Amino acid sequence: MQKMIKEKFNLTGKVAIITGASKGIGAAMARGMAEFGATVVISSRKQAAVDAVAEQFQSEGLAAIGIECHVANAEHRENLIEKVMAKYGRIDILINNAGTNPYFGPIHKMPENLYLKTMDVNINSAMALSNLVYPIMKEQGSGSIMHVSSISGLHASKMMAAYDISKHALIALGKNQAIEWGKYNIRVNTICPGYVITKLSKDLLENEAALNSLKASMPLGRPATPDEMAGLAVFLASDASSYMTGSTIVNDGGLLHAPLFG
């Protein structure tokens, strides 16, 4: 019997790892996964922070655990995957959401250590974690990997070179993984949010002049809330998107399509 379309969104029995999930977009995506039936692994740098999110989810009847993982640390990454496999014996979904932007300024003055930190957190960790789950998903015969890039991965922005480069690289990584791993039914897609109300965008969105300028440029006239990214993640994790891989999906309130004049 053919599965009903709405049942294709059901994530019951799936195990999902979300990095950078103690707050913001990551926490919203984790909640979306859990509400649709997945067991979610909340991952971020501080155990107390991931425990707080997991405990909140559990109090609402959602399946969740917290595992500390600084994604730039190879030992932490390996420990994360080992603990999840020891507890659940499978990994169905990986969302590489953790990100940083420690430098705002001109390219020629960018400190090398901050450039390398940005690359390690934003792109190198995503490749490393994907490579850790690849043999697991290959053996299972299925898996969904998502990279959280940005509209900064599709166009340049002043004073944010390292961040922009890393987000461009995430898109390329997703496309290359998709063409190599598709034969094992491992799907890889990339999400490009626009401006979302998070800690990372706090300084910009609290600047009244900058916020008003941004709103004037956006067809929807406002930045997004983190939960407006969650539905897209659920879709990409589920069988509802079973034929989608290698895609780059923009969720930016229309900002990239704003008219140049008027």
Secondary structure in CASP SS format (residue, H / E / C, confidence):
PFRMAT SS
TARGET T0000
AUTHOR 0000-0000-0000
METHOD secondary structure of the structure
MODEL  1
M C 1.00
Q C 1.00
K C 1.00
M C 1.00
I H 1.00
K H 1.00
E H 1.00
K H 1.00
F H 1.00
N C 1.00
L C 1.00
T C 1.00
G C 1.00
K C 1.00
V E 1.00
A E 1.00
I E 1.00
I E 1.00
T C 1.00
G C 1.00
A C 1.00
S C 1.00
K C 1.00
G H 1.00
I H 1.00
G H 1.00
A H 1.00
A H 1.00
M H 1.00
A H 1.00
R H 1.00
G H 1.00
M H 1.00
A H 1.00
E H 1.00
F C 1.00
G C 1.00
A C 1.00
T E 1.00
V E 1.00
V E 1.00
I E 1.00
S E 1.00
S E 1.00
R C 1.00
K C 1.00
Q H 1.00
A H 1.00
A H 1.00
V H 1.00
D H 1.00
A H 1.00
V H 1.00
A H 1.00
E H 1.00
Q H 1.00
F H 1.00
Q H 1.00
S H 1.00
E C 1.00
G C 1.00
L C 1.00
A C 1.00
A E 1.00
I E 1.00
G E 1.00
I E 1.00
E E 1.00
C C 1.00
H C 1.00
V C 1.00
A C 1.00
N C 1.00
A H 1.00
E H 1.00
H H 1.00
R H 1.00
E H 1.00
N H 1.00
L H 1.00
I H 1.00
E H 1.00
K H 1.00
V H 1.00
M H 1.00
A H 1.00
K H 1.00
Y H 1.00
G C 1.00
R C 1.00
I C 1.00
D C 1.00
I E 1.00
L E 1.00
I E 1.00
N E 1.00
N C 1.00
A C 1.00
G C 1.00
T C 1.00
N C 1.00
P C 1.00
Y C 1.00
F C 1.00
G C 1.00
P C 1.00
I H 1.00
H H 1.00
K H 1.00
M C 1.00
P C 1.00
E H 1.00
N H 1.00
L H 1.00
Y H 1.00
L H 1.00
K H 1.00
T H 1.00
M H 1.00
D H 1.00
V H 1.00
N H 1.00
I H 1.00
N H 1.00
S H 1.00
A H 1.00
M H 1.00
A H 1.00
L H 1.00
S H 1.00
N H 1.00
L H 1.00
V H 1.00
Y H 1.00
P H 1.00
I H 1.00
M H 1.00
K H 1.00
E H 1.00
Q H 1.00
G C 1.00
S C 1.00
G E 1.00
S E 1.00
I E 1.00
M E 1.00
H E 1.00
V E 1.00
S C 1.00
S C 1.00
I H 1.00
S H 1.00
G H 1.00
L C 1.00
H C 1.00
A C 1.00
S C 1.00
K C 1.00
M C 1.00
M C 1.00
A H 1.00
A H 1.00
Y H 1.00
D H 1.00
I H 1.00
S H 1.00
K H 1.00
H H 1.00
A H 1.00
L H 1.00
I H 1.00
A H 1.00
L H 1.00
G H 1.00
K H 1.00
N H 1.00
Q H 1.00
A H 1.00
I H 1.00
E H 1.00
W H 1.00
G H 1.00
K H 1.00
Y H 1.00
N C 1.00
I E 1.00
R E 1.00
V E 1.00
N E 1.00
T E 1.00
I E 1.00
C E 1.00
P E 1.00
G C 1.00
Y C 1.00
V E 1.00
I C 1.00
T C 1.00
K C 1.00
L C 1.00
S C 1.00
K H 1.00
D H 1.00
L H 1.00
L H 1.00
E C 1.00
N C 1.00
E H 1.00
A H 1.00
A H 1.00
L H 1.00
N H 1.00
S H 1.00
L H 1.00
K H 1.00
A H 1.00
S H 1.00
M C 1.00
P C 1.00
L C 1.00
G C 1.00
R C 1.00
P C 1.00
A E 1.00
T C 1.00
P H 1.00
D H 1.00
E H 1.00
M H 1.00
A H 1.00
G H 1.00
L H 1.00
A H 1.00
V H 1.00
F H 1.00
L H 1.00
A H 1.00
S C 1.00
D H 1.00
A H 1.00
S H 1.00
S C 1.00
Y C 1.00
M C 1.00
T C 1.00
G C 1.00
S C 1.00
T E 1.00
I E 1.00
V E 1.00
N E 1.00
D C 1.00
G C 1.00
G C 1.00
L H 1.00
L H 1.00
H H 1.00
A C 1.00
P C 1.00
L C 1.00
F C 1.00
G C 1.00
END
